[in-house]
Amino acid sequence: MATNELAYELARTLKESNEFKQFLKSKEKVMSDANNHKMVREFQLKQWEVREAQMLEQEISEEKQQELERLYSLVSINPTAREYLEAEFEVSRIVNDIQKIIGEAIQDAMPIGFEELPH
C-alpha cells in the first residue's frame, strides 16, 4: 500500500474511532450553549497564554496563574465543559502518539543540523 493511502486510512480510522466520535459529540454540546462555549473558550485562551509564556521562558504573573485556576475550577464543575475538555485531551493524546511513532520512524531522515547531538 502506498504511503499516502496509509495516511488516508489512518485519518479515516481516527475519524471513525470512538474517541473522535465522543469528541465531536461533546464539542457539539458545548457549542450549542453560549455560556458553555464562552467558558471553555476563555479557559483555553488563558491556558494557551500561560503555555506560550512557559515556552518562551517568561515569568507567569500570579494574576494570570490565579485566573487560569479560577477558570479551571469553573470548567471542572461543569459536566458539559469537563466532558468536552476530557474528550479533546484524549484525541490530542492519540494524535501526539501517532506523531511520536512517525517521528521515531523517520528520525534518521532529519536534515543535517536537526540530528541529535552527541552527549
MARDREN-700648 format. One line per 4 residues: number of its first residue (from 0); their letters; for each residue x, y, z of C-alpha. Coordinates in pm, 1 decimal. Layout:
# residues N
NUM> A> X/Y/Z ~ ...
END
This chain:
# residues 119
0> MATN> 0.0/0.0/0.0 ~ 134.6/345.8/-89.3 ~ 232.7/580.7/191.1 ~ -39.9/833.1/105.5
4> ELAY> -302.1/559.5/106.3 ~ -190.1/455.5/454.3 ~ -210.6/816.1/572.6 ~ -567.6/845.5/442.0
8> ELAR> -654.6/512.6/604.8 ~ -509.0/635.7/934.4 ~ -713.6/957.0/906.0 ~ -1031.1/756.9/836.8
12> TLKE> -957.5/528.1/1129.1 ~ -907.5/823.4/1360.9 ~ -1229.0/989.9/1244.2 ~ -1420.1/664.6/1295.9
16> SNEF> -1273.7/598.2/1641.1 ~ -1492.9/610.9/1949.9 ~ -1264.5/877.5/2097.3 ~ -1310.8/1109.7/1799.4
20> KQFL> -1685.6/1049.3/1784.4 ~ -1709.7/1130.5/2156.5 ~ -1506.1/1445.9/2098.8 ~ -1740.5/1563.7/1821.1
24> KSKE> -2045.9/1486.2/2031.9 ~ -1914.0/1674.6/2333.1 ~ -1798.4/1964.3/2113.1 ~ -2147.9/1994.6/1967.8
28> KVMS> -2294.1/2006.6/2319.8 ~ -2056.2/2285.7/2421.2 ~ -2117.3/2481.5/2102.0 ~ -2495.0/2460.7/2145.1
32> DANN> -2483.9/2658.2/2469.7 ~ -2340.1/3011.0/2456.2 ~ -2238.1/3010.2/2823.8 ~ -2054.5/2679.5/2798.4
36> HKMV> -1888.9/2788.0/2474.9 ~ -1773.2/3115.6/2629.6 ~ -1642.7/2941.8/2942.5 ~ -1444.6/2680.2/2751.6
40> REFQ> -1309.7/2940.0/2508.6 ~ -1193.0/3169.1/2791.3 ~ -1025.2/2878.1/2966.8 ~ -848.8/2761.7/2651.0
44> LKQW> -730.3/3113.2/2563.3 ~ -589.2/3165.7/2913.2 ~ -433.4/2818.9/2906.9 ~ -269.7/2896.9/2571.5
48> EVRE> -143.2/3230.2/2702.8 ~ 21.5/3061.1/3002.3 ~ 169.2/2778.7/2790.7 ~ 310.4/3028.2/2540.5
52> AQML> 475.2/3222.6/2823.6 ~ 621.3/2897.5/2960.1 ~ 761.0/2801.4/2618.3 ~ 920.2/3145.2/2587.9
56> EQEI> 1052.1/3103.5/2942.5 ~ 868.4/3415.5/3052.6 ~ 756.9/3463.5/3409.1 ~ 386.0/3397.7/3460.5
60> SEEK> 224.5/3654.9/3683.8 ~ 39.9/3542.8/3994.0 ~ -268.6/3711.9/3849.5 ~ -257.8/3503.6/3528.1
64> QQEL> -199.8/3185.4/3725.1 ~ -493.0/3259.5/3956.5 ~ -718.1/3344.5/3660.9 ~ -630.2/3013.5/3494.3
68> ERLY> -702.7/2826.9/3819.1 ~ -1035.4/3011.0/3858.3 ~ -1136.1/2924.1/3501.5 ~ -1026.3/2562.9/3550.9
72> SLVS> -1243.7/2539.8/3862.3 ~ -1544.1/2663.8/3666.5 ~ -1480.7/2426.4/3378.5 ~ -1419.0/2126.7/3602.2
76> INPT> -1751.0/2159.5/3786.2 ~ -1945.6/2198.9/3461.8 ~ -2015.3/1844.2/3333.5 ~ -2057.3/1950.2/2969.8
80> AREY> -1738.6/2158.9/2961.9 ~ -1540.1/1897.9/3154.5 ~ -1656.8/1619.9/2920.5 ~ -1550.6/1825.4/2618.8
84> LEAE> -1203.6/1900.8/2756.5 ~ -1150.5/1536.7/2851.7 ~ -1253.9/1423.7/2502.4 ~ -1033.3/1687.7/2342.5
88> FEVS> -740.6/1574.6/2555.8 ~ -793.3/1212.1/2454.9 ~ -794.6/1292.6/2081.5 ~ -485.4/1511.2/2128.3
92> RIVN> -312.3/1225.5/2310.2 ~ -384.6/988.8/2022.0 ~ -256.7/1238.8/1762.6 ~ 57.0/1302.9/1970.6
96> DIQK> 118.7/928.8/1994.7 ~ 88.7/898.9/1615.9 ~ 329.1/1189.5/1566.0 ~ 576.7/1034.9/1808.7
100> IIGE> 563.4/697.2/1633.4 ~ 615.1/856.7/1292.0 ~ 887.5/1085.0/1424.8 ~ 1079.1/793.4/1572.8
104> AIQD> 1046.7/601.3/1248.1 ~ 1197.2/882.1/1039.8 ~ 1444.8/1035.3/1282.1 ~ 1734.9/922.2/1060.2
108> AMPI> 1586.0/1126.1/775.6 ~ 1613.3/1456.9/961.8 ~ 1814.6/1722.5/778.0 ~ 2167.3/1795.1/892.4
112> GFEE> 2157.2/2022.0/1193.3 ~ 1845.4/1859.2/1341.1 ~ 2001.5/1528.2/1433.5 ~ 2058.0/1455.3/1798.3
116> LPH> 2388.4/1593.0/1917.4 ~ 2627.6/1353.9/2092.6 ~ 2644.2/1394.6/2468.7
END
